[in-house]
Amino acid sequence: AASAPAAPRGASSGLAAERLKCVVFDFDSTLSTPQFLERFGKWAIADKPMLCQSMTEPEIWANLGGAERVATLKAMLDRLRDDGLGLYVLSLGFATAIRHHLGVVGLDGYFGEGRVIGQDTPAFQRCKYVKAALIEELMQHNEWHPNVVLFVDDSAKNIGEADRRGTCDTFRVAKEGLDAADCGRILERAKRR
């Protein structure tokens, strides 16, 4: 994997960055840190909803990186929410599986009704599962311009598509899931005016 960028990049590169209004997070390998589950012989990712529903609470906590990492995510999400940002999860996994994981570890309250979007969500199906296209719909609906939205994902393909289209600012997660340094960089970007 490529190393993490020093700062978010994308639509506002070269422009004065404005205060963010929205952050869109991927789930697998961004909010989560997928674990291999020996008893299933599979990785615990959100495109396997039956497996995700069958996981024990300790397995779900491990899949989100453990209590310390979840606390780091909560601290970041608290600050983003307290600053009035809209928070979304946009994943190629199933929204039902993601909501289940988020609920077990207490992260579900950060993402309101309709803000966990997966392959089982009609709007994402309509966008043919192209994350940049769905983000563009969200931006149009909310009258947000590109440099007030940050898209956070581990996939070079998804980030590259958003950059190519000039959809919004982007931040690529270089490791298996956001770490404390990544969370700090996202918070720095969120408070820029």
ChimeraX commands (.cxc) that place a marker at each C-alpha (Angstrom):
marker #1 position 0.00,0.00,0.00 radius 0.5
marker #1 position 1.10,3.55,-0.65 radius 0.5
marker #1 position 2.09,5.72,2.26 radius 0.5
marker #1 position -0.50,8.04,3.75 radius 0.5
marker #1 position -0.64,11.51,2.24 radius 0.5
marker #1 position 0.60,14.36,4.43 radius 0.5
marker #1 position -2.76,16.04,3.97 radius 0.5
marker #1 position -6.02,15.33,2.18 radius 0.5
marker #1 position -5.94,16.02,-1.55 radius 0.5
marker #1 position -8.37,16.20,-4.40 radius 0.5
marker #1 position -10.85,18.80,-5.56 radius 0.5
marker #1 position -9.46,21.70,-3.56 radius 0.5
marker #1 position -5.79,21.10,-4.35 radius 0.5
marker #1 position -4.36,24.51,-5.08 radius 0.5
marker #1 position -7.47,26.28,-3.73 radius 0.5
marker #1 position -7.98,27.81,-0.32 radius 0.5
marker #1 position -9.52,24.98,1.66 radius 0.5
marker #1 position -12.81,25.84,3.30 radius 0.5
marker #1 position -14.25,24.44,6.48 radius 0.5
marker #1 position -15.67,20.98,5.82 radius 0.5
marker #1 position -19.39,20.31,5.96 radius 0.5
marker #1 position -19.28,16.56,5.37 radius 0.5
marker #1 position -17.00,13.54,5.69 radius 0.5
marker #1 position -17.82,10.32,3.83 radius 0.5
marker #1 position -16.04,7.25,5.21 radius 0.5
marker #1 position -15.58,3.88,3.60 radius 0.5
marker #1 position -16.15,0.97,6.00 radius 0.5
marker #1 position -13.93,-2.06,5.25 radius 0.5
marker #1 position -10.24,-1.27,5.93 radius 0.5
marker #1 position -11.15,2.35,6.73 radius 0.5
marker #1 position -13.45,2.37,9.75 radius 0.5
marker #1 position -12.90,-1.36,10.20 radius 0.5
marker #1 position -9.74,-3.47,10.30 radius 0.5
marker #1 position -10.97,-6.74,8.76 radius 0.5
marker #1 position -10.05,-9.93,10.60 radius 0.5
marker #1 position -9.75,-13.43,9.20 radius 0.5
marker #1 position -12.25,-15.64,11.02 radius 0.5
marker #1 position -10.85,-19.16,11.24 radius 0.5
marker #1 position -14.22,-20.70,12.11 radius 0.5
marker #1 position -15.66,-19.42,8.80 radius 0.5
marker #1 position -12.44,-19.56,6.79 radius 0.5
marker #1 position -13.22,-16.04,5.51 radius 0.5
marker #1 position -12.40,-12.40,6.07 radius 0.5
marker #1 position -15.00,-10.43,8.02 radius 0.5
marker #1 position -15.97,-7.77,5.52 radius 0.5
marker #1 position -19.32,-6.09,5.04 radius 0.5
marker #1 position -20.10,-7.72,1.70 radius 0.5
marker #1 position -20.71,-10.94,3.67 radius 0.5
marker #1 position -23.82,-9.97,5.66 radius 0.5
marker #1 position -24.63,-13.44,7.01 radius 0.5
marker #1 position -21.08,-13.85,8.29 radius 0.5
marker #1 position -21.18,-10.35,9.86 radius 0.5
marker #1 position -24.49,-11.12,11.58 radius 0.5
marker #1 position -23.03,-14.38,12.94 radius 0.5
marker #1 position -19.97,-12.76,14.52 radius 0.5
marker #1 position -19.63,-12.65,18.31 radius 0.5
marker #1 position -19.25,-9.31,20.09 radius 0.5
marker #1 position -15.51,-9.93,20.72 radius 0.5
marker #1 position -15.04,-10.71,17.01 radius 0.5
marker #1 position -16.82,-7.49,16.05 radius 0.5
marker #1 position -14.70,-5.45,18.47 radius 0.5
marker #1 position -11.58,-7.07,16.98 radius 0.5
marker #1 position -12.89,-6.33,13.46 radius 0.5
marker #1 position -13.00,-2.65,14.41 radius 0.5
marker #1 position -9.48,-2.74,15.86 radius 0.5
marker #1 position -10.27,-3.21,19.57 radius 0.5
marker #1 position -11.41,-0.88,22.35 radius 0.5
marker #1 position -8.48,1.57,22.08 radius 0.5
marker #1 position -8.94,2.07,18.33 radius 0.5
marker #1 position -12.72,2.40,18.69 radius 0.5
marker #1 position -12.12,5.08,21.36 radius 0.5
marker #1 position -9.85,6.93,18.89 radius 0.5
marker #1 position -12.57,6.74,16.22 radius 0.5
marker #1 position -15.19,7.96,18.71 radius 0.5
marker #1 position -13.02,10.93,19.69 radius 0.5
marker #1 position -12.61,11.92,16.03 radius 0.5
marker #1 position -16.30,11.42,15.24 radius 0.5
marker #1 position -17.30,13.39,18.36 radius 0.5
marker #1 position -15.25,16.37,17.21 radius 0.5
marker #1 position -16.54,16.19,13.65 radius 0.5
marker #1 position -20.16,15.89,14.81 radius 0.5
marker #1 position -19.73,18.65,17.42 radius 0.5
marker #1 position -18.43,20.91,14.65 radius 0.5
marker #1 position -21.68,20.29,12.75 radius 0.5
marker #1 position -20.32,18.06,9.98 radius 0.5
marker #1 position -22.53,15.55,8.21 radius 0.5
marker #1 position -21.05,12.06,8.63 radius 0.5
marker #1 position -21.70,9.21,6.20 radius 0.5
marker #1 position -20.52,5.65,5.61 radius 0.5
marker #1 position -20.37,4.63,1.94 radius 0.5
marker #1 position -19.33,1.04,1.28 radius 0.5
marker #1 position -19.53,-1.69,-1.31 radius 0.5
marker #1 position -20.57,-3.88,1.62 radius 0.5
marker #1 position -24.11,-4.19,2.93 radius 0.5
marker #1 position -25.53,-1.33,5.01 radius 0.5
marker #1 position -27.26,-3.87,7.27 radius 0.5
marker #1 position -23.95,-5.55,8.14 radius 0.5
marker #1 position -22.25,-2.19,8.70 radius 0.5
marker #1 position -25.03,-0.90,10.96 radius 0.5
marker #1 position -24.80,-4.11,13.01 radius 0.5
marker #1 position -21.04,-3.66,13.53 radius 0.5
marker #1 position -21.37,0.03,14.34 radius 0.5
marker #1 position -24.18,-0.69,16.82 radius 0.5
marker #1 position -22.22,-3.30,18.76 radius 0.5
marker #1 position -19.32,-0.90,19.42 radius 0.5
marker #1 position -21.43,2.24,19.91 radius 0.5
marker #1 position -20.54,4.05,16.68 radius 0.5
marker #1 position -24.01,3.87,15.11 radius 0.5
marker #1 position -25.21,7.16,16.64 radius 0.5
marker #1 position -22.75,9.17,14.53 radius 0.5
marker #1 position -24.43,8.13,11.30 radius 0.5
marker #1 position -28.11,9.09,11.23 radius 0.5
marker #1 position -30.95,7.63,9.22 radius 0.5
marker #1 position -29.94,7.17,5.59 radius 0.5
marker #1 position -26.27,7.89,6.30 radius 0.5
marker #1 position -24.98,4.32,6.11 radius 0.5
marker #1 position -25.01,3.51,2.41 radius 0.5
marker #1 position -24.13,0.11,0.98 radius 0.5
marker #1 position -24.80,-2.10,-2.00 radius 0.5
marker #1 position -28.28,-2.78,-0.59 radius 0.5
marker #1 position -29.15,0.95,-0.76 radius 0.5
marker #1 position -31.26,1.99,-3.80 radius 0.5
marker #1 position -29.40,5.29,-4.32 radius 0.5
marker #1 position -26.06,3.46,-4.57 radius 0.5
marker #1 position -27.57,0.89,-6.92 radius 0.5
marker #1 position -28.84,3.75,-9.10 radius 0.5
marker #1 position -25.26,5.13,-9.21 radius 0.5
marker #1 position -24.05,1.70,-10.37 radius 0.5
marker #1 position -21.92,1.37,-7.19 radius 0.5
marker #1 position -19.63,4.25,-8.17 radius 0.5
marker #1 position -18.81,6.01,-4.92 radius 0.5
marker #1 position -17.86,9.31,-6.58 radius 0.5
marker #1 position -21.25,9.42,-8.35 radius 0.5
marker #1 position -23.15,8.83,-5.10 radius 0.5
marker #1 position -21.10,11.52,-3.33 radius 0.5
marker #1 position -21.90,13.91,-6.18 radius 0.5
marker #1 position -25.63,13.20,-5.64 radius 0.5
marker #1 position -25.26,13.92,-1.90 radius 0.5
marker #1 position -23.42,17.14,-2.69 radius 0.5
marker #1 position -26.06,18.28,-5.18 radius 0.5
marker #1 position -28.90,17.48,-2.75 radius 0.5
marker #1 position -27.20,19.42,0.07 radius 0.5
marker #1 position -25.83,22.21,-2.17 radius 0.5
marker #1 position -22.24,21.44,-1.10 radius 0.5
marker #1 position -19.36,22.30,-3.39 radius 0.5
marker #1 position -16.33,20.02,-3.82 radius 0.5
marker #1 position -13.94,21.53,-1.29 radius 0.5
marker #1 position -16.32,21.21,1.68 radius 0.5
marker #1 position -16.65,17.41,1.40 radius 0.5
marker #1 position -13.93,14.90,2.32 radius 0.5
marker #1 position -14.04,11.31,1.06 radius 0.5
marker #1 position -11.96,8.84,3.12 radius 0.5
marker #1 position -11.27,5.40,1.62 radius 0.5
marker #1 position -8.50,2.78,1.44 radius 0.5
marker #1 position -9.14,1.98,-2.23 radius 0.5
marker #1 position -6.85,3.61,-4.78 radius 0.5
marker #1 position -9.55,2.95,-7.39 radius 0.5
marker #1 position -12.29,4.78,-5.46 radius 0.5
marker #1 position -10.02,7.67,-4.47 radius 0.5
marker #1 position -8.65,7.89,-8.02 radius 0.5
marker #1 position -12.14,8.07,-9.51 radius 0.5
marker #1 position -13.16,10.87,-7.13 radius 0.5
marker #1 position -9.92,12.74,-7.91 radius 0.5
marker #1 position -10.31,12.21,-11.67 radius 0.5
marker #1 position -13.87,13.55,-11.59 radius 0.5
marker #1 position -13.00,16.43,-9.24 radius 0.5
marker #1 position -15.77,15.20,-6.95 radius 0.5
marker #1 position -14.38,16.38,-3.61 radius 0.5
marker #1 position -11.32,16.35,-1.38 radius 0.5
marker #1 position -9.98,12.85,-0.76 radius 0.5
marker #1 position -7.92,11.06,1.87 radius 0.5
marker #1 position -6.51,7.61,1.17 radius 0.5
marker #1 position -6.02,5.29,4.12 radius 0.5
marker #1 position -2.67,3.58,3.57 radius 0.5
marker #1 position -2.94,0.83,6.18 radius 0.5
marker #1 position -5.65,-1.58,7.28 radius 0.5
marker #1 position -7.95,1.01,8.79 radius 0.5
marker #1 position -7.61,4.56,10.04 radius 0.5
marker #1 position -5.01,5.04,12.75 radius 0.5
marker #1 position -4.59,7.89,15.26 radius 0.5
marker #1 position -2.36,9.88,12.88 radius 0.5
marker #1 position -4.95,9.58,10.09 radius 0.5
marker #1 position -7.68,10.74,12.47 radius 0.5
marker #1 position -5.52,13.72,13.39 radius 0.5
marker #1 position -5.03,14.68,9.73 radius 0.5
marker #1 position -8.77,14.43,9.09 radius 0.5
marker #1 position -9.48,16.68,12.10 radius 0.5
marker #1 position -6.87,19.18,10.88 radius 0.5
marker #1 position -8.57,19.32,7.48 radius 0.5
marker #1 position -11.97,19.72,9.14 radius 0.5
marker #1 position -10.99,22.85,11.04 radius 0.5
marker #1 position -9.36,24.71,8.13 radius 0.5
marker #1 position -11.23,27.81,7.00 radius 0.5
marker link #1:1,2 radius 0.2
marker link #1:2,3 radius 0.2
marker link #1:3,4 radius 0.2
marker link #1:4,5 radius 0.2
marker link #1:5,6 radius 0.2
marker link #1:6,7 radius 0.2
marker link #1:7,8 radius 0.2
marker link #1:8,9 radius 0.2
marker link #1:9,10 radius 0.2
marker link #1:10,11 radius 0.2
marker link #1:11,12 radius 0.2
marker link #1:12,13 radius 0.2
marker link #1:13,14 radius 0.2
marker link #1:14,15 radius 0.2
marker link #1:15,16 radius 0.2
marker link #1:16,17 radius 0.2
marker link #1:17,18 radius 0.2
marker link #1:18,19 radius 0.2
marker link #1:19,20 radius 0.2
marker link #1:20,21 radius 0.2
marker link #1:21,22 radius 0.2
marker link #1:22,23 radius 0.2
marker link #1:23,24 radius 0.2
marker link #1:24,25 radius 0.2
marker link #1:25,26 radius 0.2
marker link #1:26,27 radius 0.2
marker link #1:27,28 radius 0.2
marker link #1:28,29 radius 0.2
marker link #1:29,30 radius 0.2
marker link #1:30,31 radius 0.2
marker link #1:31,32 radius 0.2
marker link #1:32,33 radius 0.2
marker link #1:33,34 radius 0.2
marker link #1:34,35 radius 0.2
marker link #1:35,36 radius 0.2
marker link #1:36,37 radius 0.2
marker link #1:37,38 radius 0.2
marker link #1:38,39 radius 0.2
marker link #1:39,40 radius 0.2
marker link #1:40,41 radius 0.2
marker link #1:41,42 radius 0.2
marker link #1:42,43 radius 0.2
marker link #1:43,44 radius 0.2
marker link #1:44,45 radius 0.2
marker link #1:45,46 radius 0.2
marker link #1:46,47 radius 0.2
marker link #1:47,48 radius 0.2
marker link #1:48,49 radius 0.2
marker link #1:49,50 radius 0.2
marker link #1:50,51 radius 0.2
marker link #1:51,52 radius 0.2
marker link #1:52,53 radius 0.2
marker link #1:53,54 radius 0.2
marker link #1:54,55 radius 0.2
marker link #1:55,56 radius 0.2
marker link #1:56,57 radius 0.2
marker link #1:57,58 radius 0.2
marker link #1:58,59 radius 0.2
marker link #1:59,60 radius 0.2
marker link #1:60,61 radius 0.2
marker link #1:61,62 radius 0.2
marker link #1:62,63 radius 0.2
marker link #1:63,64 radius 0.2
marker link #1:64,65 radius 0.2
marker link #1:65,66 radius 0.2
marker link #1:66,67 radius 0.2
marker link #1:67,68 radius 0.2
marker link #1:68,69 radius 0.2
marker link #1:69,70 radius 0.2
marker link #1:70,71 radius 0.2
marker link #1:71,72 radius 0.2
marker link #1:72,73 radius 0.2
marker link #1:73,74 radius 0.2
marker link #1:74,75 radius 0.2
marker link #1:75,76 radius 0.2
marker link #1:76,77 radius 0.2
marker link #1:77,78 radius 0.2
marker link #1:78,79 radius 0.2
marker link #1:79,80 radius 0.2
marker link #1:80,81 radius 0.2
marker link #1:81,82 radius 0.2
marker link #1:82,83 radius 0.2
marker link #1:83,84 radius 0.2
marker link #1:84,85 radius 0.2
marker link #1:85,86 radius 0.2
marker link #1:86,87 radius 0.2
marker link #1:87,88 radius 0.2
marker link #1:88,89 radius 0.2
marker link #1:89,90 radius 0.2
marker link #1:90,91 radius 0.2
marker link #1:91,92 radius 0.2
marker link #1:92,93 radius 0.2
marker link #1:93,94 radius 0.2
marker link #1:94,95 radius 0.2
marker link #1:95,96 radius 0.2
marker link #1:96,97 radius 0.2
marker link #1:97,98 radius 0.2
marker link #1:98,99 radius 0.2
marker link #1:99,100 radius 0.2
marker link #1:100,101 radius 0.2
marker link #1:101,102 radius 0.2
marker link #1:102,103 radius 0.2
marker link #1:103,104 radius 0.2
marker link #1:104,105 radius 0.2
marker link #1:105,106 radius 0.2
marker link #1:106,107 radius 0.2
marker link #1:107,108 radius 0.2
marker link #1:108,109 radius 0.2
marker link #1:109,110 radius 0.2
marker link #1:110,111 radius 0.2
marker link #1:111,112 radius 0.2
marker link #1:112,113 radius 0.2
marker link #1:113,114 radius 0.2
marker link #1:114,115 radius 0.2
marker link #1:115,116 radius 0.2
marker link #1:116,117 radius 0.2
marker link #1:117,118 radius 0.2
marker link #1:118,119 radius 0.2
marker link #1:119,120 radius 0.2
marker link #1:120,121 radius 0.2
marker link #1:121,122 radius 0.2
marker link #1:122,123 radius 0.2
marker link #1:123,124 radius 0.2
marker link #1:124,125 radius 0.2
marker link #1:125,126 radius 0.2
marker link #1:126,127 radius 0.2
marker link #1:127,128 radius 0.2
marker link #1:128,129 radius 0.2
marker link #1:129,130 radius 0.2
marker link #1:130,131 radius 0.2
marker link #1:131,132 radius 0.2
marker link #1:132,133 radius 0.2
marker link #1:133,134 radius 0.2
marker link #1:134,135 radius 0.2
marker link #1:135,136 radius 0.2
marker link #1:136,137 radius 0.2
marker link #1:137,138 radius 0.2
marker link #1:138,139 radius 0.2
marker link #1:139,140 radius 0.2
marker link #1:140,141 radius 0.2
marker link #1:141,142 radius 0.2
marker link #1:142,143 radius 0.2
marker link #1:143,144 radius 0.2
marker link #1:144,145 radius 0.2
marker link #1:145,146 radius 0.2
marker link #1:146,147 radius 0.2
marker link #1:147,148 radius 0.2
marker link #1:148,149 radius 0.2
marker link #1:149,150 radius 0.2
marker link #1:150,151 radius 0.2
marker link #1:151,152 radius 0.2
marker link #1:152,153 radius 0.2
marker link #1:153,154 radius 0.2
marker link #1:154,155 radius 0.2
marker link #1:155,156 radius 0.2
marker link #1:156,157 radius 0.2
marker link #1:157,158 radius 0.2
marker link #1:158,159 radius 0.2
marker link #1:159,160 radius 0.2
marker link #1:160,161 radius 0.2
marker link #1:161,162 radius 0.2
marker link #1:162,163 radius 0.2
marker link #1:163,164 radius 0.2
marker link #1:164,165 radius 0.2
marker link #1:165,166 radius 0.2
marker link #1:166,167 radius 0.2
marker link #1:167,168 radius 0.2
marker link #1:168,169 radius 0.2
marker link #1:169,170 radius 0.2
marker link #1:170,171 radius 0.2
marker link #1:171,172 radius 0.2
marker link #1:172,173 radius 0.2
marker link #1:173,174 radius 0.2
marker link #1:174,175 radius 0.2
marker link #1:175,176 radius 0.2
marker link #1:176,177 radius 0.2
marker link #1:177,178 radius 0.2
marker link #1:178,179 radius 0.2
marker link #1:179,180 radius 0.2
marker link #1:180,181 radius 0.2
marker link #1:181,182 radius 0.2
marker link #1:182,183 radius 0.2
marker link #1:183,184 radius 0.2
marker link #1:184,185 radius 0.2
marker link #1:185,186 radius 0.2
marker link #1:186,187 radius 0.2
marker link #1:187,188 radius 0.2
marker link #1:188,189 radius 0.2
marker link #1:189,190 radius 0.2
marker link #1:190,191 radius 0.2
marker link #1:191,192 radius 0.2
marker link #1:192,193 radius 0.2
view
